[in-house]
Amino acid sequence: MAPSIRLSPAARSLFDEPLAIAVQGLGPRQQVTLRTSLRDETGELFQASARYQAGDDGQLDLARCPALPGGSFSGLEPMGLLWALQPQKPFWRLVKRDVQSPFLLQLEVFEGHGERSGRLLAQAQHERAFLRDGVRRVPVREGRIRATLFLPPGSGPFPGIIDLYGTGGGLPEYRACLLANHGFAVLALAFYSYEDLPKGMKEFHLEYFEEAVNYMLQHTQVKGPGIGLLGHSKGGDLCVSMASFLKGITATALINGSVANVGAVLRYKDITIPPLGISVNRIKVSESGIADIIDALNNPLEGPDQKSFIPLEKAECCFLFIVGQDDHNWKSEFFAVEGSKRLQAHGKEKPEIVCYPGAGHYIEPPFFPMCAASMHLLFGKPVMWGGEPKAHSEAQIDAWQQIQAFFRKHLTGKPSGTSSKL
C-alpha cells in the first residue's frame, strides 16, 4: 500500500477548528519528515516541518505520535504543523484579507530526516475556511460607518459585538467572521486608513463609533438591550473609551489593550483626552534592527499623562482583559491591573483578567501562527511583539473560548460552562 495522508475533516475545515492529520501505509518505524505550506493573498510563503517515526504498523497519527527534535517543533503537537508556520520573508505576519476565500494548505510527506528533503512519499491539499456555510457577509456603508456585518445562519436575533483591530488600519474581517460562525452578529469596524475615512491616526471622534453602536442597537438581527465590544491593541483603548462614554454597551473584552488613550487625540462632544506621552529614547534596538518598544510609553499614573487615563469607571458594563504576559508592544498586564484598581476604587465590579505566560502581543484566533516581529506603522521599523510559539498558541485557543464564554454570559444571560484550561 502506498503512503497516503488522511485528514479529518477531509477536504475543508474552519480556520479556528482543529485538523486531525495522519499518515498511513508507511514502513514499520519508518522515519519521515512532514511539511506544511501556505501562501497568503500577497503570495508570501509560510512553512513548517516536523520529524516523525511511524509505529510498528506503519501508521503515523499526529494526535498520538510526538514529533522528534530537529523540526519546527517537537513533542506531542497535533496542530503543530499549523501553529508553527513561519514566513519565508522576514517580519511578515499572516493575515486574511478576503474571508470569502479559504487558505489552501499543502501537506507533504518526505522520506527520512535529512537537512535536504528526501523522496516525496505522499501529498494532500486542504482548505482552511473562514466563513461557515450560511453566515452572511453584509458590507455596511450607512452614514459615516465603514464596516462589514457578519450574521450567523438562522432567523436571530443574535448577541451583537463590534470588533476593532489596532494601528494597522483598514478593515480586517477575519476575527469578526470567525466569531459570527459561533452565533454572534459581529460588526468589523474600520476607523482609519480605509476608503474615505481619515488616512492617519491624528485624532478620533467618538461620535463615529457612537454611530456604529446605534446601528447595531437598532438592527433587527441584533439581540438587545446592549451589545459587546471586542478590541485588540489600539482597538482595545478605543473600546474602553466607547464603554466609558457611550450608552448601550453591556460587555467589553480587550486583547492586550490599554486603559490610557494611545497614539491619537480622542474627542467626544466637549471632552478631549490627549494621547499618552512617548519617549523614543526608551526604545531599545537589537543588532538585527528590531525595536523593543515596551518601555516607550509614559506612565499614565504620573504627571500630565494622567489626563490620558480613560475614565472607565463611568462605564456601565462588565470588562474582560486578555493579557499576554510577554507582550512587548506595551505593558498590557499593568494596564489591566490599573484598570481593575480604578474600577474597584469607584465601587464597580472587579473585571475578569486572564493572563497567559509566554503569550505575546498578537493574540489572534486559534491556529494563527505567532508573529514574533513585524513592521510597525507608527515606528516605521520592525518591532518585537513577544511570545513563545507553543505557549502563545495555547493562549490563543484558550482566549478564544474565554471571549466567547464572556459574551455569551453577558449578552445572552446564559453561562456556557467553560473554565480556563491554563
Residue pairs with C-beta under 8 A, 6 or more apart in sequence:
1 24
1 25
2 25
2 121
2 122
3 23
3 24
3 25
3 26
3 109
3 121
3 122
4 23
4 24
4 25
4 122
4 124
5 21
5 22
5 23
5 107
5 109
5 122
5 123
5 124
6 21
6 22
6 23
6 24
7 19
7 20
7 21
7 22
7 107
7 124
7 126
8 19
8 20
9 17
9 19
11 126
11 127
12 102
12 126
12 127
12 128
12 129
13 19
13 126
13 127
13 128
13 129
14 128
14 129
14 130
14 132
14 178
14 181
15 96
15 103
15 128
15 129
15 130
15 174
15 178
15 365
15 366
15 367
15 368
16 178
16 181
16 365
16 366
16 367
16 400
18 78
18 79
18 367
19 79
19 82
19 126
19 128
20 61
20 62
20 63
20 78
21 34
21 62
21 78
21 81
21 107
22 59
22 60
22 61
22 62
22 63
23 32
23 34
23 52
23 54
23 59
23 60
23 109
23 122
24 58
24 59
24 60
25 58
25 122
26 32
26 54
26 58
26 59
26 60
26 121
27 54
27 58
28 54
28 55
28 56
28 57
28 58
29 53
29 54
29 55
29 56
30 53
30 54
30 58
30 111
31 51
31 52
31 53
31 54
31 111
31 112
31 113
32 51
32 52
32 53
32 54
32 60
32 109
32 110
32 111
32 112
32 121
33 49
33 50
33 51
33 52
33 71
33 109
33 110
33 111
33 112
33 113
33 114
33 117
33 118
34 49
34 50
34 52
34 62
34 81
34 107
34 108
34 109
34 110
35 47
35 48
35 49
35 81
35 107
35 108
35 110
35 117
36 47
36 48
36 49
36 81
36 82
36 85
36 105
36 106
36 107
36 108
37 45
37 46
37 47
37 105
37 106
37 108
38 45
38 46
38 47
38 85
38 94
38 103
38 104
38 105
38 106
38 128
39 45
39 46
39 104
40 46
40 94
40 95
40 96
40 103
41 96
41 97
41 98
44 87
44 88
44 89
44 92
45 87
45 88
45 89
46 85
46 86
46 87
46 88
46 94
46 369
47 85
47 86
47 88
48 71
48 72
48 73
48 80
48 81
48 82
48 84
48 85
48 86
48 369
49 71
49 72
49 81
50 67
50 68
50 71
50 72
50 73
50 74
50 77
50 80
50 81
50 84
51 67
51 68
51 69
51 70
51 71
51 113
52 60
52 62
52 65
52 67
52 68
53 60
53 65
53 68
54 60
54 65
55 65
62 77
62 78
62 80
62 81
63 76
63 78
64 76
65 76
66 74
66 75
66 76
66 77
67 73
67 74
67 75
67 76
67 77
67 80
68 74
68 113
70 113
72 80
72 81
72 84
72 86
73 80
73 84
73 389
73 390
77 83
77 84
77 390
79 367
79 393
81 107
82 105
82 128
82 367
82 369
83 367
83 368
83 369
83 370
83 389
83 390
83 393
83 396
84 369
84 389
85 94
85 369
86 369
87 93
87 94
90 382
91 373
91 374
91 375
91 382
92 374
93 362
93 371
93 374
94 368
94 369
94 371
95 172
95 174
96 103
96 130
96 172
96 173
96 174
99 130
99 131
99 137
99 173
99 174
99 177
100 130
100 131
100 137
102 127
102 128
102 129
102 130
103 127
103 128
104 125
104 126
104 127
104 128
105 125
105 126
105 127
105 128
106 123
106 124
106 125
107 123
107 124
107 125
107 126
108 120
108 122
108 123
109 120
109 121
109 122
109 123
110 117
110 118
110 119
110 120
110 121
111 118
111 119
111 120
111 121
112 118
130 174
130 177
130 178
131 137
131 177
131 181
132 152
132 153
132 180
132 181
133 153
134 152
134 153
134 154
135 150
135 151
135 152
135 153
135 177
135 180
135 181
136 150
136 151
136 153
137 148
137 149
137 150
137 173
137 177
138 148
138 149
138 150
138 151
139 147
139 148
140 146
140 147
140 148
140 149
140 187
140 215
142 211
142 215
143 211
143 215
144 208
144 211
145 189
145 208
145 211
145 212
145 215
146 171
146 189
146 190
146 194
146 195
146 196
146 197
147 171
147 187
147 188
147 189
147 190
147 212
148 171
148 173
148 176
148 187
148 188
149 185
149 186
149 187
149 188
149 219
150 173
150 176
150 177
150 179
150 180
150 185
150 186
150 187
150 188
151 158
151 180
151 185
151 221
152 158
152 180
152 181
152 182
152 183
152 184
152 185
156 185
156 220
156 221
156 222
156 223
157 185
157 220
157 221
157 222
157 223
157 224
158 183
158 184
158 185
158 221
158 222
158 223
159 183
159 184
159 185
159 222
159 223
159 227
159 228
159 407
159 408
159 411
159 412
160 184
160 185
160 186
160 187
160 216
160 217
160 219
160 222
160 223
160 227
160 228
160 411
161 176
161 179
161 184
161 185
161 186
161 187
161 227
161 228
161 229
161 230
161 407
161 411
162 186
162 187
162 189
162 209
162 212
162 213
162 216
162 227
162 228
162 229
162 230
162 239
162 242
163 175
163 176
163 179
163 186
163 187
163 188
163 189
163 230
163 231
163 235
164 189
164 191
164 229
164 230
164 231
164 232
164 235
164 236
164 238
164 239
165 172
165 175
165 231
165 232
165 233
165 234
165 235
166 232
166 233
166 234
166 235
166 236
167 201
167 233
167 234
167 263
167 376
167 377
167 378
168 377
169 190
169 191
169 192
169 193
169 194
169 201
169 377
170 190
170 193
170 194
171 188
171 189
171 190
171 194
172 188
173 188
174 365
175 188
175 230
175 232
175 364
175 365
176 186
176 187
176 188
177 186
177 188
178 365
179 186
179 230
179 403
179 404
180 186
182 404
184 228
184 404
184 407
184 411
185 216
185 219
185 221
185 222
185 223
187 212
187 215
187 216
189 209
189 212
190 197
191 197
191 204
191 208
191 209
191 238
192 198
192 199
192 200
192 201
192 204
193 199
193 200
201 234
201 263
201 264
201 378
202 264
202 265
203 264
203 265
203 266
203 267
204 238
204 264
204 265
204 266
204 267
205 267
205 268
206 241
206 242
206 245
206 246
206 266
206 267
206 268
207 268
207 269
209 238
209 241
209 242
209 246
210 242
210 246
213 227
213 242
213 246
213 247
213 248
213 249
214 248
216 222
216 227
217 224
217 226
217 227
217 248
223 411
223 412
225 248
225 250
226 248
226 249
226 250
226 251
226 317
226 411
227 248
227 249
227 250
227 411
228 249
228 250
228 251
228 252
228 253
228 407
228 410
228 411
229 239
229 242
229 243
229 249
229 251
229 252
229 253
230 239
230 252
230 253
230 255
230 403
230 407
231 237
231 238
231 239
231 240
231 252
231 253
231 254
231 255
231 257
232 254
232 255
232 256
232 257
232 362
232 363
233 255
233 256
233 257
233 329
233 361
234 258
234 262
234 263
235 257
236 254
236 255
236 256
236 257
236 258
237 257
237 258
237 259
237 260
237 261
237 262
237 310
239 252
239 253
239 254
239 257
240 252
240 254
240 257
240 258
240 259
240 310
240 312
240 315
240 339
241 261
241 266
241 268
241 273
241 310
242 249
242 252
243 249
243 252
243 312
243 315
243 317
243 319
244 310
244 311
244 312
244 313
244 314
244 315
245 268
245 271
245 314
247 316
249 315
249 316
249 317
250 317
250 318
250 410
250 411
251 317
251 318
251 319
251 320
251 406
251 407
251 410
251 411
252 315
252 317
252 318
252 319
252 320
253 319
253 320
253 322
253 403
253 406
253 407
254 319
254 320
254 321
254 322
254 336
255 322
255 363
255 399
255 403
256 322
256 323
256 324
256 327
256 329
256 330
256 332
256 361
256 363
257 321
257 332
257 335
258 276
258 330
258 332
258 335
259 300
259 309
259 310
259 312
259 335
259 336
259 338
259 339
259 342
260 276
260 297
260 300
260 305
260 308
260 309
260 310
260 335
261 273
261 274
261 275
261 276
261 308
261 310
262 275
262 276
262 297
262 308
262 330
263 275
263 378
264 275
265 272
265 273
265 274
265 275
266 272
266 273
266 275
267 273
273 307
273 308
273 310
274 307
274 308
275 308
276 297
276 298
276 300
276 305
276 308
277 297
277 298
277 304
277 305
277 308
278 296
278 297
278 298
279 296
279 298
280 296
282 295
282 296
283 291
283 292
283 293
283 295
283 296
283 379
284 291
284 292
284 295
285 291
285 292
285 381
286 292
286 384
289 381
289 382
290 373
290 381
290 382
290 383
290 384
291 376
291 379
291 381
291 382
291 383
291 384
292 328
292 383
292 384
293 328
293 329
293 330
293 376
293 379
293 383
293 384
294 327
294 328
294 329
294 330
294 331
294 386
296 330
297 330
297 331
298 305
299 305
300 306
300 308
300 309
300 338
301 309
301 338
309 338
309 342
312 319
312 339
312 342
312 343
313 342
313 343
313 345
313 346
313 348
315 348
317 410
318 349
318 351
318 352
318 406
318 410
319 339
319 343
319 351
319 352
320 351
320 352
320 353
320 354
320 402
320 403
320 406
321 332
321 335
321 336
321 339
321 340
321 351
321 352
321 353
321 354
322 354
322 356
322 363
322 399
322 402
322 403
323 332
323 333
323 336
323 353
323 354
323 355
323 356
323 359
324 332
324 356
324 359
324 360
324 361
324 363
324 386
324 387
324 392
324 395
325 333
325 355
325 356
325 357
325 358
325 359
326 357
326 358
326 359
326 360
326 386
326 387
326 388
326 391
326 392
327 333
327 359
327 360
327 361
327 385
327 386
327 387
328 360
328 361
328 383
328 384
328 385
328 386
329 361
329 383
329 385
329 386
332 361
333 355
336 351
336 353
336 355
337 353
339 351
340 350
340 351
340 353
343 349
343 350
343 351
344 350
352 402
352 406
354 398
354 399
354 402
354 420
356 363
356 391
356 392
356 394
356 395
356 398
356 399
356 422
357 391
358 387
358 388
358 390
358 391
358 392
358 395
359 386
359 387
359 391
359 392
359 395
359 396
360 370
360 371
360 372
360 385
360 386
360 387
360 388
360 392
361 385
361 386
361 387
362 368
362 370
362 371
362 385
362 387
363 392
363 395
363 396
363 399
364 396
365 396
365 400
366 393
366 396
366 397
366 400
367 393
367 396
367 397
368 396
369 389
370 387
370 389
370 392
370 393
371 385
372 384
372 385
372 386
372 387
373 382
373 383
373 384
373 385
374 382
374 383
374 385
375 381
375 382
375 383
376 382
376 383
394 422
395 422
397 421
398 420
398 421
398 422
401 418
401 421
402 418
402 420
404 416
404 418
405 415
405 416
405 417
405 418
408 414
408 415
408 416
409 415
409 416
